[in-house]
Amino acid sequence: MRVIALILAGGAGTRLGVLSEQRAKPAVPFAGRFRIIDFTLSNCVNSGIYGVAVLTQYLPRSLNDHIGIGRPWDLDRGHGGARLLQPYQGRGHQQWYGGTADAVLQNLDYLRESRADTVVILSGDHIYKMDYRPMLRLHEERQADLTVAVMHVAPEETSRFGIVITNDRGRVDKFLEKPKEAPSTLANMGVYVFSANVLIERLRALGAEHPDLDFGKHVIPGMVNDGNVFAYPFAGYWVDVGTVEAYWQTSMALISGQSELDLYDPKWVIHTRSEERAPVKVGPQATINQSMVCNGSIVRGQVDRSVLSPGVYVSPGAVVRESVVMNDTWIGPGAVVDRCILDKNVSVGPGTYLGWGDDYLTPNQAAPEIFHTGPTIVGKGAHIPSSRRIGRNVVIRPDVDDDEFTAFPEVVPSGSTVG
Amino acid sequence: MSVMAMILAGGEGPALSVLTAMRSEAAVPFGGKYRIIDFALSNCVNSGIYNVAILTQYQPRSLNDHIGVGRPWDLDRSTGGVRLLQPYQQSRGEPGAWQEGTADALRFNLDVIRETVEDVLILAGDHVYKMDYRPMLRFHEEQNADLTMAVRNVPSFEAYRYGMVSSDPDRRVVGYQEKPRRTASTSASMGIYVIRRELLVDWLTGEPGRDQRDFGGEVIPSFVGNKRLYAYPFQGYWADVGTVQAYWEANIALLSETPALDLYDPNWVIHTRSEERPAALVGPEARVEGNLLCDGCRIEGTVIRSIISPGVYVASGAVVRDAIVMTDTVIEPGAEVDRAILDKHVVVGANARVGCGDDNTSNRWVPERLNTGLTMVGKRAIVPPGKTLCRNVVVYPRASAKDYPEGDVVSGETIGA
């Protein structure tokens, strides 16, 4: 078997709000020092797949910088290795990627040049640890055209997934994309193993009529009808941190010790690109409880149930509680950060209370469907002036400055948007 | 000006006790995630010197693994880059190919210095400091010097440990005494030299330099008065961590509010080889105060004024105080560590005590080296559950439960030698 992996990393991840406003969802930081895509990339190399292409489209800069030539994953190789595939212009053809399968269709030349006979198609949006080798073995044993990784989800969540019905041999008999009522709770995880020939043939046949060619909508249902699609059951940890709430909850679970996601397993290391930073410095008056703190951070205040990325500075007298704070953010003396997600390079002025009051229920007025569960979110590079009280479900947009706060001399009410 | 750096990293560093039992002094961990040599090496690349040779001899494995092809320092290059130089046999049957001193080590490796190199920067791999070598190299060039040595002021009671330099108002060296009992000078040589390549090669291979073994003790004194020798004053942080006490103090000094050695300066990053580890995890009942914590460590117990390296696990109910704990060491529940240095992969069993009591009896084997109350535990050693180790105790690498006597290990004892 000659295997390559294609990671779909072009999605916008709109429900992550300001976190994905300047970067693609796979590039969103997670657990302090990782990016979401690190999990999929590390799964590939830990499973012995060293030919990996990452398909990008939406705001790829951050992702390009992160992946580079693939060094952290040992994917800087002469043979195979990491490739970033952007949309491109050609003669008589100039298109953005219209859908997940369309992105693959536009890169068939890469697939052919790799001379792979088996193609693993993955999403760069999910957090999970999975050895793809048993799945590849099953695919080979069954001589399947397509093998789909599936897992059980809660009955109330079935409408968000592709739902699969199998026979007792594991063959997929039915595939329902986001059904209103589901006859089963086996959900498609977006992890596919295709036989290369079948994939190429299908995409070509369908491509002409569907410019928005999508695996779940167009490709898989047709293949299921042909009767050679198998399901591979997966029982480990898998989450889609597609919403602000899910992102915050997943982060909190990680520090509670209740998470099934073991980041400390030396046999399945999650690799990432990291800058060289000095160890975490814990000041003499500092207290840290139930938190993850990364190298390069300096803590002189109080940190409770929070995740701190590299280079965060918590001033004396400052309190960080139930929050996720990203790289190089500065929290001023006496400031309080409660239930917030702070992107990179934010500064929180002295004495400012971020996440003030217990008005968790007022949703954000500008985007009520995204921000309604409480966390206040601050975009990259925002400067928050001193001595403000900022409520819940507030969105502070990237790069806002003191000027934008003149409308809020003391209090920024819950549900506001600044900038 | 074309410069090549040669870092002398072959020394044993015997005064560092078990820390140098299985590695050279240059490879001893420092500040949680660094090795001592990272400082000299990072100084090189931060000063724009990308052609570096590292001269090894004593226990080089750890150093070889650490340096590798030099990636962390961007020294994996096609031109220049880093080279690790081992001692080698010159011709069949020729005895005594080991290097007997710094000058001897340089002599063995003169062949790696290309003709295009004008000056050689000679450095020690066992000093902790941040220094931009460029102003020194410029000074060397401006003075048209044959050799320039970096000097710093030391109090006169410390003069006996250094090569002491006297210079005229133009900074030309007029006198040099190696480790003098008494001296009027307060300028100490830091073991950092810039020397013209031609002079280095000619001297070490010709008469009378060919028979000299030690650079500071023999070569430099014979240059005084007949070569253009200059002293370049350096003011910044510099520490020779060659003794257990100095090593411990230099580490613990990093915990102060504004340490003299700033590791957080983005303009002068100290690069090191680090494994990929997730964030440091501090548990719900943990207490951490005044520490350095590295990525990958997990703290469930209490850690006060200590340096915690990557992958260290401090179980709940355990207490670590005034200690240096190296990579992947485990402190089990209820154990207590006080004023101790624990090497890598040590296991301190449940309810054991390392560093206990007020009896400060010096170590019986090495009383001159271990007498300040620090207890040392070597790499992969085990401290059995419930065992008490008092002060100035040395536990050798890989010591196991059967190496311990019945009852407490009293101050000054040595285990597993």
Interface residues (C-beta under 8 A of the other chain):
Chain A: A31 G32 R33 F34 P72 I255 G257 L263 Y264 V269 I270 H271 T272 S274 E276 R277 A278 P279 V280 K281 V282 G283 P284 Q285 A286 T287 I288 N289 Q290 S291 M292 V293 C294 N295 G296 I298 V303 V307 L308
Chain B: G31 G32 K33 P72 L255 E257 L263 Y264 V269 I270 H271 T272 S274 E276 R277 P278 A279 A280 L281 V282 G283 P284 A286 R287 V288 E289 G290 N291 L292 L293 C294 D295 G296 R298 R305 I307 I308
